[in-house]
Structure formats: structure tokens, C-alpha cells
Amino acid sequence: MKPVELVEKILGFSKADDCIVIVEEARSVNVRFANNTTTTNGATHDLTLIILAIKDKRVGMVHRSYVNPDGLEALVREAEANCEFQQPAEDYFELVSGNSVAPDWDKSAITTDVSVFAGPAGELAEAFQQMQADDQRLFGYAEHNASTLWLANSRGLRRRHDQQRGQIEITAKTADFGSSAWAGQATRDFADVDVSGMVAGLRERLEWSKTRLDLPAGKYDTLLSPSAVADLTVYAYWTSAARDAAEGRTVYSKAGGATRIGERLAPENITLYSDPQEPGLNVPDFEITSSSSSYASLFDNGVELHKTNWIEQGVLKHLITPRYWAAKTGGEAAPFIDNLVMASGDNRSLAELIKGMKRGLLVTCLWYIREVDPQRLLLTGLTRDGIFLVEDGQVKGAVNNFRFNMSPVEMLGQIREAGATVPTLAREFGDYFTFTKMPPLVIKDFNMSSVSQAT
């Protein structure tokens, strides 16, 4: 049975006040490589069904990863029965209505296969030979996902979204594993992935690592790569729910139930936004969620999404706000959007920022990031796979790794310089939040709190 037929049958069986149905068909392919050779590859095909029944403002859910078409009515009855065990939803809101069907509503789901890796695979084969000749090693992983999601409700809403999402991560190591460097890239279809360029950058970092330097913990002017900026900024975005801020639980809170909206957080040249239509970073342009939280409301399924400036010219303009919270507080709804862009208004590359640096650290990526203090949004984590000392515009060598303690919101206020905004992949959080564009940033007094033995 086609996914759209599942949807219509489920809605036809519904006896609740309202019903929301989400069906997603997804295919994924992946390939791994290690020690300059391809090791494994795999493929998956999944179908996910979510039924949300609404009775007397109570919500019952059924979530299945396997669907028997003969059992659909039983699933609907199960979702409706689950309503009896719930309290009335505090975020109840009239569902989004629809009187037109998406033009591609009944088309088959998009798909993918290993041929998507054809271009990168050819470049990798050449890189393997080059690295082997120089007694160096490449390790990594590439994955591509193609999914189609159908969203419908008993008010006539019929929406569909096709999503391609991929990423590649490459780690280069010396033969003795004494030095390493990492690079990653998010992509929609791998047509824009330059493996040769990624490997050339990794080889340059391994060359820098031939000189080893030891530095103590302390506060350093630090040049963060776009990937490192993405990891810290994404966490700041994830924790920016308006309700949490108004209830005094986050870094965006002010005394008396107020939020920091309207407060300057960054220099005037910095704007942070999400846009479902951002070129190369296209994501769903309507709300999709199976549960309610301070970040989202299941009653908002189907709400149209538009570009939202979270920080505009350095000033906090919006926090993530579902419709129910906007109505309760008299504010403006600002739904979560699944991409993030920091615009700096500058065109300088990472290399150009290095040349302009008097003395400081170059951090290429971060990992093992954890929250320490939600009131400051103080994060801790480690540097890894490439941290270097820069003096008088030159990379002098690799330094020991550090544990850092830093709030990404405070970091915004310590920006000294920003480079060109480029597509990137967050090393730590890229699996959960793939699509970002970030500039490299020079941060004053970035707190390297202790020396780490990580390699």
C-alpha cells in the first residue's frame, strides 16, 4: 500500500475530534574507509508511521516502524484509547486547516543508492594512493539519506516534503598515529563535495603538526573554524526556547519572567538566522513534530515556516516560540527551523584570518561537548584532531589538546573578527543538526581551562 493510501485510510478510520498522520519513507546508503581502503558499505529502507488522535484536547499517539495495512484500524483505535490516559494539553491550539493537496502528494518517495558516492569514491581512490606513498592514513565515513514525509490531518491539510541529506567525514593520521586532522562537509547530493580539496587541507595540517609545542591552560585569542563555530552556535540555538527563558531557566532569561529579547549579544556585523529556503540548506518549510515541548507543539504541525532572524545585527530578536506560547504571552510565534546560518558581512577566508593574527590558537574542531551550567549556558568539551599556535600570521606548529569551558552566548560578545560564511559540518552535533553555514571567528580570551591528554 502506498504511503498516501495509508494516510487516507487512517484518517477515514478516525473517530476522534481531530487526527494527525505523519508517514515517512526513508532510504540510506553509507560507506566506511580505513587505512587507505574502503572497508564496508550498507543500505537501509524504513517506513515510519505516527498517528496522533485528539479527543477533548487530550492526545493519544501510536508510533510504528513496521506497518501492516490490515491492522490500520486497530492502530487508530489504539491511538484514540491512549487519549484516555492523558491530561488535556496545555498547548492545545486549532489545527492548521488545508483546502488543497500538495501537487506531488501521490508521487513515489525519492530514493538513493551507492551511485551517489561515485564522484567522491574516485577522488578517495586517488587520495589513498597518495597517502600510502607518503606513509599517511585516511579514515572516514560517508552517508546519504533520501526521505519523503507526508503530513495530513482531519482538517484537510496535505503536505509533503522531500529531503536529501548527506555528510562526509575524513580523518588523516600519520603512520605512528601521533598526529591527526579532521575535516567534514554536509551536502545534499555529494555533487558539491571536493574530496581532493579536503584531503589537501588535511595534509597541510599534518605538515604543521611536524612541529610540536606545549602550552599551559589559560585564556587565548582563538580562531575557531566554521565547524567549531557550528557546534557551539547550534547548542545555543537548541537551548533558546522562549518559554524556558521566561520561566528563568536559561541564559536567555531576565529577572521577573522577562527574556533578553532586544539585548545586544554580538557585534553589529553578526546576524544569526534560519531559513528553510536557504540555498544548499533546504529543509522542510512547514512544522513537523510528533510531540510537544517548550520548543514545539504537535498542534502546530503544518504551520508554514519562513526566514527568522534569531540575532539581527548583534541584537537578540527572537527565541523559539510555538503558537500557544505566543498567544499566552502576547508575543510572536517563531517555530524551530532545521538549519542555521551566521552571516558576518566579511569575505575573508580562514587562511586570511590566520595571516592577520598576531598570536593565538587555531582550533579546527571540537568534540565531547557537554552542558555545565544552563543559567550561563556554560559548556565544556575538548579540542581534537588539530589545534595549532599562530604567531605573526604563521602557523608555528601543533599544540597539546585542551579542555575548554565557554558559554557560546558569552562567546558571541567576545568576537573580535569574523570571516566569510561557508557551508560546514559540526563535528559533534552534525549527525543531529546537519545543515549549517558559519564563518570562522576570532574569539578574545577563549577559556582553555585545562590541558587534555586526548590525541
TAJODA-V547811 format. One record per residue. N is the residue number from 1. PSI is psi as a letter, one per 30 degrees, with the letter a starting at -180 (NA if undefined). OMEGA is omega as a letter, one per 20 degrees, with the letter a starting at -180 (999 if undefined). NEAR is the number of other C-alpha atoms within 10 Angstrom. Layout:
# TAJODA-V547811
N PSI OMEGA NEAR
N PSI OMEGA NEAR
This chain:
# TAJODA-V547811
1 k r 8
2 k r 11
3 e a 23
4 f r 19
5 e r 12
6 e a 19
7 e a 23
8 e r 14
9 e r 15
10 e r 22
11 e r 24
12 e r 13
13 f a 15
14 k r 21
15 g a 14
16 l r 21
17 e r 13
18 l r 19
19 k r 27
20 k r 26
21 k r 24
22 k r 24
23 k r 22
24 k r 20
25 k a 20
26 k r 22
27 k a 20
28 k r 21
29 k a 21
30 l r 21
31 k r 19
32 l r 18
33 k a 18
34 k r 17
35 h r 17
36 h r 21
37 k r 17
38 k a 17
39 e a 11
40 l r 11
41 l a 14
42 l r 12
43 k r 15
44 l r 11
45 j a 14
46 k r 12
47 k a 17
48 k r 16
49 k r 20
50 k r 21
51 k r 27
52 j r 26
53 k a 30
54 j r 25
55 k a 19
56 h r 14
57 g r 19
58 k a 20
59 k r 28
60 k a 23
61 k r 22
62 k a 18
63 k a 15
64 k r 13
65 f r 11
66 k a 10
67 k r 15
68 j a 10
69 f a 13
70 f a 8
71 g a 9
72 e a 16
73 e r 16
74 e r 12
75 e r 22
76 e r 26
77 e r 17
78 e r 16
79 e a 24
80 e r 25
81 e r 17
82 f r 19
83 e a 21
84 f a 14
85 g a 10
86 l r 13
87 l r 11
88 k a 15
89 k r 15
90 f a 12
91 g a 21
92 k r 19
93 l r 15
94 k a 13
95 l r 20
96 k r 17
97 l r 15
98 k r 15
99 g r 8
100 l a 10
101 k r 14
102 k a 12
103 f r 10
104 g a 11
105 e a 17
106 g r 14
107 l r 12
108 l r 12
109 k r 21
110 l a 17
111 l r 17
112 l r 18
113 l a 16
114 f r 15
115 f r 9
116 f a 17
117 g a 19
118 e a 12
119 e r 15
120 e a 18
121 e r 16
122 e r 12
123 e r 15
124 e a 20
125 e r 13
126 e a 13
127 e r 19
128 e a 22
129 e a 15
130 e a 15
131 e r 20
132 e a 15
133 f a 10
134 g r 11
135 h r 12
136 l a 22
137 k r 24
138 k r 24
139 l r 19
140 a a 20
141 k r 18
142 k a 22
143 k r 23
144 k r 25
145 k r 23
146 k a 22
147 l r 21
148 k a 21
149 k r 23
150 k r 23
151 k a 24
152 l r 25
153 l a 26
154 f r 22
155 g r 16
156 f a 15
157 k r 19
158 j a 22
159 l a 22
160 k r 26
161 k r 19
162 k a 19
163 k r 18
164 k a 21
165 k a 20
166 l r 22
167 l r 24
168 k r 22
169 k a 19
170 k r 21
171 k r 19
172 k a 27
173 k r 22
174 l a 20
175 e a 15
176 g a 9
177 g r 11
178 f r 11
179 k r 21
180 l r 22
181 k a 24
182 k r 23
183 k r 24
184 l r 23
185 k r 26
186 l a 29
187 l r 23
188 e a 19
189 g r 18
190 g r 22
191 f a 12
192 g a 13
193 k r 19
194 i a 13
195 e a 24
196 e r 15
197 e r 11
198 e a 17
199 e r 24
200 e r 12
201 e r 16
202 e r 23
203 e r 19
204 e a 11
205 e r 24
206 e r 23
207 e r 14
208 e a 19
209 f r 23
210 f r 14
211 k a 13
212 k a 14
213 k r 13
214 k r 12
215 k r 11
216 l r 13
217 l r 17
218 a r 14
219 k a 14
220 k r 16
221 k a 21
222 k r 26
223 j r 30
224 k r 24
225 l r 22
226 e r 27
227 e r 30
228 e r 25
229 e a 27
230 e a 33
231 e a 24
232 e a 21
233 e r 23
234 e r 19
235 e r 20
236 e r 17
237 e r 19
238 f a 12
239 g a 20
240 h r 22
241 k a 24
242 e a 28
243 e r 24
244 e r 20
245 e a 25
246 f r 19
247 g r 15
248 g a 17
249 g a 17
250 l r 21
251 f a 22
252 g a 26
253 l r 22
254 l a 16
255 k r 11
256 g r 9
257 g r 13
258 l r 15
259 l a 23
260 g r 20
261 k a 19
262 f a 13
263 k r 13
264 k r 17
265 f a 21
266 l r 22
267 l a 19
268 f a 14
269 f a 15
270 k r 21
271 k r 21
272 k a 24
273 l r 19
274 k a 22
275 j a 21
276 f r 21
277 g a 15
278 k a 17
279 k r 8
280 f a 16
281 g a 23
282 k r 18
283 l a 22
284 k r 20
285 g r 20
286 l a 20
287 k r 20
288 j r 22
289 k r 16
290 f a 18
291 l r 14
292 k r 16
293 a r 12
294 f a 18
295 f a 21
296 l r 25
297 k a 25
298 f r 21
299 f r 27
300 g r 23
301 k a 24
302 f r 25
303 k a 17
304 k a 14
305 k r 19
306 l r 15
307 k r 14
308 k r 21
309 j r 21
310 e r 24
311 k a 23
312 j a 23
313 h r 19
314 f a 20
315 k r 21
316 j a 21
317 e a 18
318 l r 24
319 l a 28
320 k a 26
321 j r 23
322 l a 27
323 e a 21
324 e a 21
325 e r 22
326 e r 16
327 e a 14
328 e a 9
329 f a 11
330 g a 9
331 a a 14
332 k r 15
333 k r 17
334 i a 24
335 l r 24
336 k r 22
337 k a 21
338 h r 19
339 l a 22
340 k a 26
341 k r 25
342 j r 26
343 k a 21
344 f a 22
345 g a 15
346 l a 14
347 g a 13
348 k r 16
349 l r 16
350 e a 20
351 e r 12
352 e r 12
353 e r 18
354 e a 22
355 f a 15
356 g a 14
357 k r 21
358 e r 12
359 k r 17
360 a a 24
361 k r 23
362 j r 24
363 k a 23
364 e r 24
365 l a 27
366 l r 27
367 l r 18
368 h a 13
369 k a 19
370 l a 13
371 k a 15
372 e a 15
373 j a 13
374 f a 14
375 e r 14
376 f a 18
377 h r 20
378 k r 18
379 l r 19
380 l a 20
381 a a 20
382 k r 21
383 l a 24
384 l r 22
385 h r 24
386 j r 26
387 k a 26
388 l r 25
389 k r 22
390 k r 23
391 k r 17
392 h r 13
393 g a 16
394 k r 15
395 j a 21
396 f r 17
397 l r 21
398 k r 25
399 l r 19
400 l r 21
401 l r 25
402 l q 23
403 k r 23
404 l r 24
405 j a 20
406 k r 22
407 k r 25
408 f r 21
409 e r 20
410 e r 16
411 e a 21
412 e r 19
413 f a 15
414 g r 19
415 k r 20
416 e r 14
417 l r 20
418 k a 26
419 a a 23
420 k r 20
421 k a 21
422 l r 18
423 k a 18
424 l r 25
425 k r 30
426 k a 31
427 e a 22
428 e a 19
429 g a 19
430 f r 20
431 f a 13
432 f a 9
433 j a 19
434 e a 22
435 j r 28
436 l r 30
437 k a 25
438 l r 28
439 l r 31
440 k a 27
441 k r 25
442 j a 26
443 k r 22
444 k r 19
445 h r 16
446 k a 24
447 j r 21
448 j a 23
449 f r 17
450 l r 15
451 k r 18
452 k r 16
453 g r 10
454 k r 12
455 NA 999 13
